[in-house]
Amino acid sequence: MPKMKTHRGAAKRFKKSGTGKIQRNHAFHSHILTKKSPGRKAELARETQVSKANEKTVKRMLPYL
């Protein structure tokens, strides 16, 4: 049986936490930051957990994560 290929785009966007949960970065933190409050920008800078609905899809794209 051949090896499964990792989706390289997904590999650059997701990582696994210490407890095994899949982490992702927030969107809307790259530009047009002047109108966003400092608290909002700080929250967007942090990583968050991938939603339950998308977790299965991400795990399929990253078989060796």
C-alpha positions as CSV (number, residue, x, y, z in Angstrom):
1,M,0.0,0.0,0.0
2,P,1.4,3.4,-0.9
3,K,1.9,6.2,1.6
4,M,-0.8,8.8,2.0
5,K,0.1,12.3,0.9
6,T,-0.2,15.3,3.3
7,H,-2.1,18.3,1.9
8,R,0.7,20.8,1.9
9,G,-1.5,23.9,2.2
10,A,-3.2,22.4,5.3
11,A,0.1,21.4,6.8
12,K,1.2,25.1,6.8
13,R,-2.0,26.2,8.5
14,F,-2.7,23.7,11.3
15,K,-0.8,22.2,14.1
16,K,-1.6,19.9,17.0
17,S,-1.7,21.1,20.6
18,G,-0.1,19.2,23.4
19,T,-3.4,17.6,24.3
20,G,-4.0,16.5,20.7
21,K,-6.4,19.1,19.6
22,I,-6.0,20.8,16.2
23,Q,-5.1,24.5,16.3
24,R,-5.6,27.2,13.7
25,N,-4.9,30.9,13.3
26,H,-7.6,33.5,13.2
27,A,-8.4,35.3,10.0
28,F,-8.7,39.2,9.7
29,H,-5.3,39.9,11.4
30,S,-3.1,40.7,8.4
31,H,-4.1,44.2,7.3
32,I,-6.6,47.1,7.9
33,L,-5.8,46.9,11.6
34,T,-6.3,50.6,12.4
35,K,-10.0,50.3,13.0
36,K,-9.8,47.2,15.1
37,S,-9.6,47.6,18.9
38,P,-6.4,46.5,20.7
39,G,-8.4,43.7,22.5
40,R,-9.8,42.4,19.2
41,K,-6.3,42.4,17.6
42,A,-4.9,40.5,20.7
43,E,-7.7,37.9,20.4
44,L,-7.1,37.5,16.7
45,A,-3.3,37.0,17.3
46,R,-4.0,33.9,19.4
47,E,-4.6,30.5,18.0
48,T,-7.9,28.7,18.5
49,Q,-9.3,25.2,18.2
50,V,-10.6,23.9,14.9
51,S,-14.4,23.5,15.0
52,K,-16.0,20.1,15.5
53,A,-17.6,20.4,12.0
54,N,-14.2,20.9,10.3
55,E,-12.1,18.6,12.4
56,K,-12.7,15.4,10.4
57,T,-11.8,17.2,7.1
58,V,-8.6,18.6,8.5
59,K,-7.6,15.2,10.0
60,R,-8.1,13.6,6.5
61,M,-5.9,16.2,4.9
62,L,-3.1,15.6,7.6
63,P,-2.9,11.9,8.0
64,Y,0.5,12.1,9.9
65,L,-0.3,15.1,12.2
